Structures are given as C-alpha cells and as structure tokens.
Amino acid sequence: MSYMLTSCEKQIAHEWEKYKGFTVRPLPSTIEYYTHIIHSCSHHKNYLIYGSTPEIRTIFQTFNLPVHLVDRSAEMVRAMGLLTKEKIPLSVNEKFLHDDWLNLSSIGKTFDLLIGDDAINMVNWNQFDLFLSNASNLLNENGLFICHLLIKPDDDLIHQTFEQVISEFNTGKINTSYDLASRLNFICFDEKNYSMGWQQTIEKIGNVNLSQTIDDFNFIDTFGLCNSQFYCPPQNEFEALVTKYFMIEEIYYPSEHAYCIFEPIYLLKKIRRDIT
C-alpha cells in the first residue's frame, strides 16, 4: 500500500503540509525531544531514519550529520525533502536506501542510532516482532532506537458514536481539530487487527457531510489523499514484545494535544547478547 493516493512529488509535499499538528507529523515538543537525543549522539557516525520525516531530516541537516534514509518509496522521500530545511529532494548529508523495512539484510552495515516516527505502526501488528528484530540487528552494541508509535486508544473512546464525538467537539470538550481528527479515527479503530487510518475513517463515516457538520474543519478535504494505515497495539503488548530485543531507557510523551497520551516515544537501547 502506498502512503499517498498520488505519485506527484510536489502534490505529496503540498498535501503533507496540511498535516501539521495532526498525528502523522511530529509536534514541536517531539521535535525538541528528537533534537536533544540526536545532539547527545552527535559524536557517533552512523545514523538511519525509517522513512523520510522532514522534521527529523531537518535536524540532521542543521547538525550537518550524515544520515541514511530507508524506505520503499523514492517518491515519498523526494517529496518530503521539499519540506526540509534544505527544500530539496535529497540533501548532501543524506543517502537513500531503497528497501523494505522488513527486509534490511542487504544494507550491509550497522548503525549507532535509528529513528522511526510512527514507522513501526505502518507494518501489520503480526510483523512488529520482525521489525524490532531487524532494528536490533541493524544496531551496533549499545545502539539506540528512537521509536515513536501510536498505541491502541482507550475502549471508551473507540466505542463512542460519531454523534457523541461531534457533540463533544461542539460543546468544547474536544477543543481542537487535531484532537477531533484523532477521535474520529478512534471510533473507526479495527479492534481485530489494531488498525486505523484516514481512508478507513473516510470510508466508515463517508455518508456524513463532514464539511457541514463540523465548522472550520473538513476531514475529507484534509486527508482525502493520505493513504497511511496505522497498526496500534495495546501499550502493554508492545512493551512485552519490545523487551525481547531492547531495554526501555525512557518513555516520552508529546504535550500539545489530548491525543498525545496515545503517542509515546520510546528510547530503546539494544540488549547486549554475550556469547557464552
């Protein structure tokens, strides 16, 4: 599945600009956290970004650090480059690796720091183990993985109706369009496979004229070309899985919106496996 329902790089960049503040892009507090960790690791030489998140790429551009980008979509990488500090498809400090996140044995090198902003959420839940195993294998001894992920929302938010969500927005209990978008995704959450996504939400509530129901926010116009699908497991299930390969050094939560409680950022350290 592609990330966007268009292959035009300029259009992808234009659409992605709409998503500032929403769950698919890092918030200012997230960027600050990433900047702190990357700066603290700037004495290392080998860094890898899953995907092409422009905010993360800008940090590496600012510090003038070489970094590898791994993704299966060259168009997405080039489009996101237009939203970085350098505003070009690929800057001189970047090297693009055209590969699938679940099959990275061909890279042929290891890294000191990996960063994935929602990247793990873009593989099926039954593939999380493989993703984490590959990430561990890509890291040098004592290497770090900054893993930002979406987790399963609370059941009471999943089981609300569309009318209840709109009522909470109209009465100010949901006070921003950013939280409204997430809450609409939550009520369309698939509890069987832990998935949610913009097209999934549009399909399930598509018979409602959202532009008339919600003042100043048109969900379909905003996310109509975004095809990202997220697999969001319960937090305890993720942590049980991740500790097979990593120690959890820290868990950080962005702070700008209510939905941030379901978007922890894990700082993971590779478990050293001594040969006895």
N, C-alpha and C positions, 0 to 999 in steps of 0.2 A: 504494500500500500504506500502511495506517495504521501508526502506531508501536506502538499497543496494541490488544489484542483486546477492548476495551471503550471506550465513549464517555462513561462516567460520570466526571466530573472528580475527585470525591473518591476513587473507586476507583483511578483512574490515579495520583493522588498517593500513595495507600496502597501500591500496588504499587511505585512508584518508590523509596519509602523502603527497600524491601528490597534495592535495588541498590547501596547504599553500599559502596564498596570494590571493586566489580566494574567491568568495563571501560566500562560505559555512563555512569558518573558520574565527575567529576573527583576525584582523590585530594587529600589535604591539600597535598602538595608542588606539585601542579598549581595548586591554588587560590592558593597563595603566589606562584607564578610569575605567574599572571594578575593578581593584586593589584599586584605590582611593576610590571608593564608598564602597566596601566591608570592607576596613580598617576603614573607618569612621563609619561603622555599627558593628564593631567587639565587641562592648560591649553587643550586643544582643546575643541570644542563639539559635534562630530558623531560619534556612535558607533552601530554597528549590531551586533547579535548575530544570527547564524544560529540559529534555533530558540529555545529557551526555558530553557536550562540554569539551574537555580535558583541554583547556586553563583556563576555569573557575574553573574546579576541581583542577587544579594545584595551583591556588590562595588560595583556601580553605585548601589545603594540606600544603602550605607554612605557612599560618597563624595558622595551626593546629585548625581549626574551624570545628565543626560537621556540616554536611550538608546532606539533603535528596535529592535524585535524583529520579525524577518521569518520567517514560517512559513505553511504551507498549512493547519495545524490549529489553529483557535481553541481547541478543547477542550484540546489539549496545552498551549498557552500558559497558559491559565487554571488548569489543574491544577498545572503547575509553579510558578505563582505562589503556591500554597498552601504550597510548601516553601521559599520565600524568607524572608528576614529579616522582611519585612512581613506575610507569611502571608495575602496577598490575591491574587485572580486577576491584577490589573494595578495596579501602584502608580503614584503620581502622576508619577514621573520616567520612566515607560515609555510608549511609543507602539507599538501593534501594527500591523504591516503584513501584511495577509492576502494572501500572494503565494507563488509557487513560486520556489525558489532558482535555477532555471534560466531564469527569465523575469522579470527585475527591472527592465526598462526603464521600467516605469510608475512607479517610485518617484520619479523626477524630482529627485533631489538626490544629492550625493556626501558621502563621509564621510572622517574622518581616521583612524579605527580600525575594523576589522572583527574579530570574534571568532567562530570556529566550533569548537565542541568536538565532534569526530567528525562534524561536519555533512557534510563533503565525502564521507565514507565512505558516506553514505546515498543517494548517486546512483551509477548504474552507472559502472564504470570508463571506458567509452567516452564518458561525459558529463563526466569530470573536466576536460577541456580547456575545455568550455563554462562549467563552474562557475568555473574560475580566470580565464577571460577576463572573465566578468561581475563577479567580485570586483575585478579590476583596474580595470574601467570605473567601479565604484562608489567608488573611492578618489580622494581629492584627490592632488595632486602630493606625493610623499614620504610618502603614507599607508602605514599598516602593517596587515598581516593576521596575526592570531594563528591559526594553522591547526593544530589538534590532530588527528592522524589515526592510524588503525590501519594497519599495513603487513603484508604477507604474512609469516606465520611461517616459520621455517626448515623445510626439507624433511623433516628427520629427525623433527620434531615432527608434521608433517602425516601422515606415513606410519606412525605408530605405530598399534597396535590399541587398542581400548577396554580390553582386559585389561592391556596394558602400562601404560596411564595409571593405571588403578586400582591396579596393583601399586606404581607409583612413589608414589602417594598413601599407600597403606597402610604403606609402608616409610619414609615421611618425606622422600623425595626431592622430592616436591611437598608443601610443608608448610602450605599454607593452602587453604581452599575457594575463595578468589578466584583463585588460580593454577589450581586444579583446573577451575573453570568455563571458564577460557580454554583450557586444554589440551583439554578435551572439545570446545570449538568448533574448535580447531585440527585435530583428526583428522576433522572433518566439513567442512573447508575445500574449496570447489569450485575446483580449480586451473584450470578452463576460463574461469570468469568472475571469479575472485578474490573469491568471496563466502563469507561465513559469517554465522551468526545464530542466535539462541536457538531459534526454531521449526525451523530447518534441523537443528540438533543434536538437538532432541527427536524429530523425525521419524526421523532415522537411527539413533538408539540407543533409540528408544521401546520396543523389545521387551525391554529390560533393566529390571528393577525397581531403579531407582537408589536409592530410599529405603532398600532393604535392603542394597545393595551398598556404599554409602558412608555411613559413620557420621556423624551430625550434620549432614548436608547433603542436602537434597532438591532436585535440579536442577529437576525439573519443577514442583514447588510454588513455587519461587522465580521461575522465568522463564516460567511457563506462559501468562501474558497479554502478554508482551513480544514484539512482532512486528518489532522492529528488525532490518533486514538491512544488513550492512556489506560494502562492496566495498573490498578491501585489497590494493593492488598492491605489487609489489616496490619497495623504497625507491629503488633507482636509477632505475626507470622513472618514479616520481613526481617525483623531482628533475629528471630530464631534461625533464619536462613543465612543471613549475612555473617553471623558469628562463626560459621563454618570456615570462613576464609579471612576474616578481619576482626581486629579489636575495634570497638567503638570508642574513639578518643573523645568525641564531643558531638552533641546534637544541638544545632542552632535553628531557631525559628525566625523567619522574617516577621516584621511587626506592623506593616502598613494596613492590612485588611483582616477582617474576621476569618476569611478562608485560609489565612496563613497557618492556622493551627493544624491544618491537614497537609502542610508542605514543609516537613522537617528537612534540614540539610545535615547529612551525616559526614563527619570527618572520620574516615576509616583508615586504620593502619594495618598493613599486611601482616598476617601471622607468620612468624618465623617457624619453619618446619625443619628442625635439625634432623639430619640423618644419623641414626644410632646403629 
